[in-house]
Amino acid sequence: MMDWYYYIALAVIISQLLFLLQTYNNYRYALAKYKKKRSWYRPRTVLIVPCKGLESAFQENISSFFNQDYENYLLWFVVADESDPAYSKLCKLKKQLRQASKAQDVQIFVAGKGQACSQKIHNLLYCYERISDDIDILAFADSDACVRSDWLSHLVYPLRQPKNGVATGYRWFIPKKNNLATLALSALNAKVAQLLGNTHFNQAWGGSMAVRVDVFRRLGLDKIWPKALSDDLSLSTAAKKAGMKVAFVPACLVASHEFTTWRKLFEFSRRQFLITRIYAPKTWWFGLCSCVYSVLGIWGAAGLAIYAAMIQHRNLELFTLVPVVFFVNQLGRAILRQATAEKLLHHECRAMRTACLADILACWIWSLLLLFFIISSAFGRTIVWRGIRYKLLGPTEIIVQDPQT
C-alpha cells in the first residue's frame, strides 16, 4: 500500500502538467489568431486615449493611433488640464498627422479635475458623454502603448459576437534600460500575461480594450464608473456577472517601453494588486494561492528533499522529483510566454532579448518577488496613482484625496 505522500506527490505532479498545458494552449491560441486579417468588420468606433504627462516614447505612441488602418473611427484624446505638457504636444501632433490619418474626426478634450472617481475614469466619462448616437464601439488605449496599424480592427472584431462583452489586449513591458528592477517588472508582467487566452481567467486591460456602446449601457457602466477607480476591472466584473466573456485578442498585445526603479516597481505592483483585491477578490486570492503553491513547490519541496537526503529516507527519489517537476514547469512556462511575445511583437525582438533571458533563467526567483508584492497589497486601502492619492472603500466607493506634493 502506498504511503500518503505518494498521493500528494502524484496530485502535485498532475497539477503542474495541467498548468503547463494551459500555457501551451494559450500559446497555440495566440499563434492561431494574431496573423488573421480582420478587414470586413468596421463598426463606427470612437477611440479614446487619456493622457497625462509625456512618456519617453509619447510621439511614437500617439502617432500609432493616428496610423490605424480603419476607415470608420474617431480619434479623441483627453487631458485633465491645458497646463498638462501632453496637451500642447497633442495639438502639435494633430496638426502634423491629421491629414494623413484615416480618422474621420480628431479631438483633444480638456476634462477638468475628477471629484468622486479616478482622474482617468473622469476623463473617459467626459468623452463618453459627448458621443453621438451613431457610435457603435467604445475603444480605449493608454498613451504609453505603441500599437500596430491593424490593432483597432483586431480589437473590435470579437465584439461582433454577443457573447463577448469586452475585447482586450494586454501590455508587454520592454526595458528601455536593462537594470534589475526593470527586468523584474518585465518578468512579473509576463507571468500575468501568460494567463490570457481562450480562458475564463481573462481580465480586461484599460490600455487596450473595447466594448459595444449598448453593452456598456446595459452593464450600467455609465453609473458604475462615476464612483470607481479602475476602468478595466470594473468593466470585467460587470461583464462576467452578466454572463459575458472577456475576449483576449493576441494581436492587441502592445509594447510598452519602460524604465523603473525598485521603489517605483514596489509602488506599481502593490497598486495593481491592491486594486485587484478590491475589484476582483477571487482573482486576487487565486493569484495569492497559486503563488504560494509555486514558491512552496520549489523551495519547500527542495528543503524536504535535502532533509530526506540527510536522513537517507527510502523514498528520496520521490522527494527529489517534486521540486524538479515544479522547476521544469516554471521553466517551460517562461519559455512559452517569451516565445508568444516574440511572435506577437517580432519587431521588438532585439529590445526584448535581455528581458527574455532574465525571465527564463531566473524564473525560479520571480515567483518569490511576485509573492512579496501580492502580500504587500493585502494591507491598507490607499494608493497613489499619477500623483493623486486615493482611498478605496469599495469597488464603487473611493475617496479622492489631495494631489501628492
C-alpha positions as CSV (number, residue, x, y, z in Angstrom):
1,M,0.0,0.0,0.0
2,M,1.4,3.4,-1.0
3,D,2.2,6.0,1.7
4,W,0.0,9.1,1.9
5,Y,2.8,11.3,0.5
6,Y,2.7,9.3,-2.8
7,Y,-0.8,10.5,-3.4
8,I,0.2,14.1,-2.6
9,A,3.2,13.9,-4.9
10,L,1.1,12.5,-7.7
11,A,-1.5,15.3,-7.3
12,V,1.2,17.9,-7.4
13,I,2.8,16.5,-10.5
14,I,-0.5,16.3,-12.3
15,S,-1.3,19.9,-11.3
16,Q,2.0,21.1,-12.7
17,L,1.4,19.3,-16.0
18,L,-2.1,20.9,-16.2
19,F,-0.6,24.4,-15.6
20,L,2.0,23.8,-18.3
21,L,-0.7,22.5,-20.7
22,Q,-2.8,25.6,-20.1
23,T,0.1,27.9,-21.0
24,Y,0.8,25.8,-24.1
25,N,-2.9,26.1,-25.1
26,N,-2.7,29.9,-24.7
27,Y,0.5,29.9,-26.9
28,R,-1.3,27.9,-29.6
29,Y,-4.4,30.2,-29.3
30,A,-2.2,33.3,-29.8
31,L,-0.4,31.9,-32.8
32,A,-3.6,30.9,-34.4
33,K,-5.2,34.3,-34.1
34,Y,-2.7,37.1,-34.4
35,K,-2.0,36.9,-38.1
36,K,-5.5,36.7,-39.4
37,K,-7.0,39.6,-41.4
38,R,-9.9,41.5,-39.8
39,S,-10.9,43.7,-42.7
40,W,-14.6,43.3,-43.1
41,Y,-16.0,44.2,-39.7
42,R,-15.9,48.0,-39.4
43,P,-18.5,49.3,-36.9
44,R,-18.3,53.0,-36.2
45,T,-15.8,53.4,-33.4
46,V,-14.5,56.2,-31.2
47,L,-11.0,55.6,-29.9
48,I,-10.5,57.4,-26.6
49,V,-6.9,58.0,-25.3
50,P,-6.5,59.6,-21.9
51,C,-3.1,61.4,-21.5
52,K,-1.2,62.8,-18.5
53,G,2.4,63.9,-18.9
54,L,4.9,62.9,-21.6
55,E,6.2,59.4,-21.7
56,S,9.6,58.9,-23.3
57,A,8.0,57.4,-26.5
58,F,5.0,59.7,-26.4
59,Q,5.2,60.9,-30.0
60,E,5.7,57.4,-31.4
61,N,2.8,56.0,-29.3
62,I,0.4,58.8,-30.2
63,S,1.4,58.5,-33.9
64,S,0.4,54.8,-33.9
65,F,-3.2,55.8,-33.0
66,F,-3.3,58.2,-36.0
67,N,-2.0,55.4,-38.3
68,Q,-4.8,52.9,-37.8
69,D,-5.8,51.1,-41.0
70,Y,-9.5,51.5,-40.1
71,E,-11.9,53.7,-42.1
72,N,-14.7,54.3,-39.6
73,Y,-13.2,55.6,-36.4
74,L,-13.0,58.9,-34.5
75,L,-9.8,59.6,-32.5
76,W,-10.3,61.5,-29.3
77,F,-7.6,62.5,-26.8
78,V,-8.4,63.8,-23.4
79,V,-6.4,65.5,-20.6
80,A,-7.4,66.9,-17.2
81,D,-5.9,70.4,-17.8
82,E,-4.4,72.5,-20.6
83,S,-1.3,73.0,-18.4
84,D,-0.5,69.3,-18.8
85,P,2.5,69.1,-21.2
86,A,0.7,66.4,-23.1
87,Y,-1.9,68.9,-24.3
88,S,0.4,71.2,-26.3
89,K,2.2,68.1,-27.7
90,L,-1.1,66.6,-28.8
91,C,-2.1,69.8,-30.5
92,K,1.2,69.8,-32.5
93,L,0.8,66.1,-33.4
94,K,-2.7,66.7,-34.5
95,K,-1.6,69.4,-37.0
96,Q,1.2,67.1,-38.3
97,L,-0.7,63.8,-38.6
98,R,-4.3,64.7,-39.1
99,Q,-4.2,64.9,-42.8
100,A,-2.7,61.5,-43.5
101,S,-4.9,59.7,-40.9
102,K,-8.0,57.7,-41.7
103,A,-9.6,59.0,-38.5
104,Q,-12.8,60.8,-39.5
105,D,-12.5,63.2,-36.6
106,V,-9.7,64.1,-34.2
107,Q,-10.4,65.9,-31.0
108,I,-8.4,67.0,-27.9
109,F,-10.6,67.4,-24.9
110,V,-9.9,69.1,-21.5
111,A,-12.0,67.3,-18.9
112,G,-11.2,69.2,-15.7
113,K,-10.5,67.7,-12.3
114,G,-12.3,64.5,-11.2
115,Q,-14.1,64.5,-7.9
116,A,-15.6,61.1,-7.0
117,C,-13.8,58.7,-9.3
118,S,-10.2,58.3,-10.6
119,Q,-9.0,61.1,-12.9
120,K,-8.6,58.5,-15.7
121,I,-12.3,57.5,-15.4
122,H,-13.4,61.1,-15.2
123,N,-11.6,61.8,-18.5
124,L,-13.1,58.7,-20.1
125,L,-16.6,59.6,-19.0
126,Y,-16.2,63.2,-20.2
127,C,-15.6,61.8,-23.7
128,Y,-18.4,59.2,-23.4
129,E,-20.9,61.9,-22.6
130,R,-20.1,63.5,-26.0
131,I,-20.5,60.6,-28.3
132,S,-23.2,60.7,-30.9
133,D,-26.0,58.1,-31.5
134,D,-24.2,56.6,-34.5
135,I,-21.2,55.3,-32.4
136,D,-21.3,51.5,-32.0
137,I,-18.0,50.8,-30.2
138,L,-16.0,52.5,-27.4
139,A,-12.3,51.7,-27.7
140,F,-9.7,52.7,-25.1
141,A,-6.0,52.9,-25.2
142,D,-3.2,54.3,-22.9
143,S,-0.7,56.9,-24.1
144,D,2.2,54.6,-23.1
145,A,1.3,51.9,-25.6
146,C,2.5,51.7,-29.1
147,V,0.1,49.7,-31.3
148,R,0.4,48.2,-34.8
149,S,-1.7,49.6,-37.7
150,D,-4.3,46.8,-37.6
151,W,-4.7,47.0,-33.8
152,L,-8.1,48.6,-33.9
153,S,-9.6,46.2,-36.4
154,H,-8.4,43.3,-34.3
155,L,-9.7,44.8,-31.1
156,V,-13.3,45.4,-32.3
157,Y,-13.6,42.1,-34.2
158,P,-14.6,39.8,-31.2
159,L,-17.4,42.2,-30.4
160,R,-19.4,41.1,-33.4
161,Q,-20.4,38.1,-31.2
162,P,-23.0,38.9,-28.5
163,K,-21.3,36.5,-26.0
164,N,-18.2,38.7,-25.9
165,G,-18.9,41.6,-23.6
166,V,-15.4,43.1,-23.7
167,A,-12.4,42.7,-26.1
168,T,-8.9,43.3,-24.7
169,G,-5.3,43.2,-25.4
170,Y,-2.5,43.5,-22.8
171,R,0.8,45.2,-22.3
172,W,4.3,43.7,-22.6
173,F,7.0,45.7,-20.8
174,I,10.1,46.2,-22.9
175,P,13.0,47.6,-20.9
176,K,14.5,50.9,-22.0
177,K,17.4,50.1,-19.7
178,N,18.3,46.7,-18.6
179,N,18.7,47.4,-14.9
180,L,17.5,44.7,-12.5
181,A,14.3,46.5,-11.4
182,T,13.1,47.0,-15.0
183,L,13.9,43.4,-15.9
184,A,11.9,42.3,-12.8
185,L,9.0,44.4,-14.0
186,S,9.0,42.8,-17.4
187,A,9.2,39.3,-16.0
188,L,6.4,39.8,-13.4
189,N,4.1,41.3,-16.0
190,A,4.9,38.4,-18.3
191,K,3.8,36.0,-15.6
192,V,0.4,37.7,-15.6
193,A,0.2,37.9,-19.4
194,Q,0.7,34.1,-19.7
195,L,-2.7,33.5,-18.2
196,L,-4.5,35.2,-21.1
197,G,-6.0,33.2,-23.8
198,N,-9.3,31.4,-24.6
199,T,-9.9,31.1,-20.8
200,H,-12.1,32.4,-18.0
201,F,-9.0,33.9,-16.4
202,N,-9.1,36.9,-18.8
203,Q,-9.4,40.4,-17.3
204,A,-9.7,43.5,-19.4
205,W,-6.8,45.9,-19.5
206,G,-7.7,49.5,-19.9
207,G,-4.7,50.3,-22.1
208,S,-6.1,48.2,-25.0
209,M,-9.8,47.4,-24.7
210,A,-13.2,47.9,-26.4
211,V,-16.9,47.4,-25.6
212,R,-20.1,48.0,-27.6
213,V,-21.9,51.1,-26.5
214,D,-25.2,49.2,-26.0
215,V,-23.3,46.6,-23.8
216,F,-21.6,49.4,-21.9
217,R,-25.0,50.9,-21.0
218,R,-26.7,47.5,-20.4
219,L,-24.0,46.7,-17.8
220,G,-24.6,50.0,-16.1
221,L,-21.0,51.2,-16.6
222,D,-22.3,54.8,-17.1
223,K,-23.5,54.6,-13.4
224,I,-20.6,52.4,-12.0
225,W,-17.7,54.4,-13.4
226,P,-18.6,57.7,-11.7
227,K,-17.8,56.1,-8.4
228,A,-15.0,53.8,-9.4
229,L,-11.2,53.8,-9.5
230,S,-10.5,51.1,-12.0
231,D,-11.9,51.3,-15.5
232,D,-10.9,47.8,-16.7
233,L,-11.6,45.7,-13.6
234,S,-15.0,47.2,-13.0
235,L,-15.8,46.6,-16.7
236,S,-14.6,43.0,-16.5
237,T,-16.5,42.3,-13.3
238,A,-19.8,43.7,-14.7
239,A,-19.4,41.7,-17.9
240,K,-18.7,38.4,-16.1
241,K,-21.6,39.0,-13.7
242,A,-23.9,39.4,-16.8
243,G,-22.6,36.0,-18.1
244,M,-20.5,37.6,-20.9
245,K,-16.9,36.8,-21.8
246,V,-13.8,38.9,-21.8
247,A,-12.2,38.1,-25.1
248,F,-8.4,38.3,-25.3
249,V,-7.1,39.4,-28.6
250,P,-3.4,38.3,-29.1
251,A,-2.8,40.8,-31.9
252,C,-3.6,43.6,-29.4
253,L,-0.7,42.8,-27.2
254,V,1.1,46.1,-27.1
255,A,4.7,47.1,-26.5
256,S,5.3,49.5,-23.5
257,H,8.8,50.7,-23.3
258,E,9.6,51.3,-19.6
259,F,12.4,52.1,-17.1
260,T,11.8,51.7,-13.4
261,T,13.5,51.6,-10.0
262,W,12.8,49.3,-7.1
263,R,10.8,52.0,-5.3
264,K,8.6,52.6,-8.4
265,L,8.3,48.9,-9.0
266,F,7.0,48.3,-5.5
267,E,4.5,51.2,-5.8
268,F,3.3,50.0,-9.2
269,S,3.0,46.3,-8.2
270,R,1.3,47.0,-4.9
271,R,-1.1,49.4,-6.5
272,Q,-2.1,46.8,-9.2
273,F,-2.7,44.0,-6.8
274,L,-4.5,46.2,-4.2
275,I,-6.9,47.4,-6.9
276,T,-7.4,43.7,-7.9
277,R,-8.1,42.8,-4.3
278,I,-10.9,45.4,-4.1
279,Y,-12.4,44.9,-7.5
280,A,-11.8,41.2,-8.2
281,P,-11.1,39.5,-4.9
282,K,-11.4,36.0,-6.3
283,T,-8.7,36.8,-8.9
284,W,-6.6,38.2,-6.1
285,W,-7.0,35.1,-3.9
286,F,-6.3,32.9,-6.9
287,G,-3.0,34.8,-7.5
288,L,-2.0,34.6,-3.9
289,C,-2.7,30.8,-3.5
290,S,-1.1,29.9,-6.9
291,C,2.0,32.0,-6.0
292,V,2.3,30.4,-2.5
293,Y,1.8,27.0,-4.1
294,S,4.5,27.8,-6.7
295,V,7.0,29.0,-4.1
296,L,6.4,26.1,-1.7
297,G,6.6,23.7,-4.6
298,I,10.2,24.7,-5.4
299,W,11.7,26.0,-2.2
300,G,9.7,24.0,0.3
301,A,9.9,20.7,-1.6
302,A,13.6,21.3,-2.2
303,G,14.1,21.7,1.6
304,L,12.2,18.4,2.2
305,A,14.4,16.7,-0.5
306,I,17.6,17.9,1.2
307,Y,16.2,16.7,4.6
308,A,15.3,13.3,3.1
309,A,18.9,13.0,1.7
310,M,20.3,13.9,5.1
311,I,18.3,11.1,6.9
312,Q,18.7,8.8,3.9
313,H,15.0,8.4,3.5
314,R,13.9,5.3,1.5
315,N,11.8,7.5,-0.9
316,L,14.4,10.1,-1.6
317,E,13.8,9.9,-5.4
318,L,10.1,10.9,-4.8
319,F,11.0,13.8,-2.6
320,T,13.6,14.9,-5.2
321,L,11.1,14.6,-8.1
322,V,8.6,17.1,-6.8
323,P,10.8,20.3,-6.8
324,V,12.3,19.2,-10.2
325,V,8.8,19.0,-11.7
326,F,8.0,22.4,-10.3
327,F,11.2,23.9,-11.7
328,V,10.7,22.3,-15.1
329,N,7.1,23.6,-15.2
330,Q,8.2,27.2,-14.4
331,L,11.0,27.0,-16.9
332,G,8.7,25.6,-19.6
333,R,6.0,28.3,-19.0
334,A,8.7,31.0,-19.1
335,I,9.9,29.7,-22.5
336,L,6.4,29.5,-23.8
337,R,5.3,33.0,-22.8
338,Q,8.5,34.5,-24.2
339,A,8.0,32.6,-27.4
340,T,4.5,34.0,-27.6
341,A,5.8,37.6,-27.1
342,E,8.5,37.0,-29.7
343,K,5.8,36.1,-32.3
344,L,3.4,38.8,-31.4
345,L,6.0,41.6,-31.1
346,H,8.5,40.3,-33.6
347,H,9.7,43.8,-34.5
348,E,10.8,44.3,-30.8
349,C,12.8,41.1,-30.6
350,R,16.2,42.8,-30.2
351,A,15.0,45.1,-27.5
352,M,13.4,42.2,-25.6
353,R,16.3,39.9,-25.7
354,T,17.8,40.6,-22.3
355,A,14.4,40.6,-20.6
356,C,13.6,37.3,-22.3
357,L,16.8,35.7,-20.9
358,A,16.2,37.2,-17.5
359,D,12.7,35.8,-17.3
360,I,13.7,32.3,-18.4
361,L,17.0,32.0,-16.4
362,A,15.6,33.5,-13.2
363,C,12.0,32.1,-13.4
364,W,12.5,30.4,-10.0
365,I,13.3,33.8,-8.4
366,W,10.5,35.9,-9.8
367,S,7.8,33.9,-8.0
368,L,9.3,34.9,-4.7
369,L,9.2,38.6,-5.7
370,L,5.6,38.2,-7.0
371,L,4.5,36.7,-3.7
372,F,6.1,39.6,-1.8
373,F,4.2,42.1,-3.9
374,I,0.8,40.3,-3.5
375,I,1.2,40.0,0.2
376,S,2.1,43.7,0.4
377,S,-1.2,44.5,-1.2
378,A,-3.1,42.6,1.5
379,F,-2.8,45.6,3.8
380,G,-4.2,49.1,3.6
381,R,-6.5,50.6,1.0
382,T,-4.6,53.8,0.0
383,I,-2.7,54.1,-3.3
384,V,-1.0,56.9,-5.2
385,W,-1.8,56.9,-8.9
386,R,-0.4,59.6,-11.3
387,G,0.3,61.9,-8.4
388,I,-3.2,61.6,-6.9
389,R,-3.9,59.8,-3.6
390,Y,-7.0,57.5,-3.5
391,K,-8.5,55.6,-0.7
392,L,-10.5,52.6,-1.8
393,L,-13.5,52.0,0.4
394,G,-15.0,49.5,-2.0
395,P,-15.5,48.8,-5.8
396,T,-17.9,51.7,-6.2
397,E,-16.7,54.0,-3.4
398,I,-13.4,55.9,-3.2
399,I,-12.1,59.0,-1.6
400,V,-10.1,61.3,-3.8
401,Q,-7.5,63.0,-1.6
402,D,-5.3,66.0,-2.4
403,P,-2.6,65.6,-5.1
404,Q,0.7,64.4,-3.8
405,T,3.2,67.2,-3.3
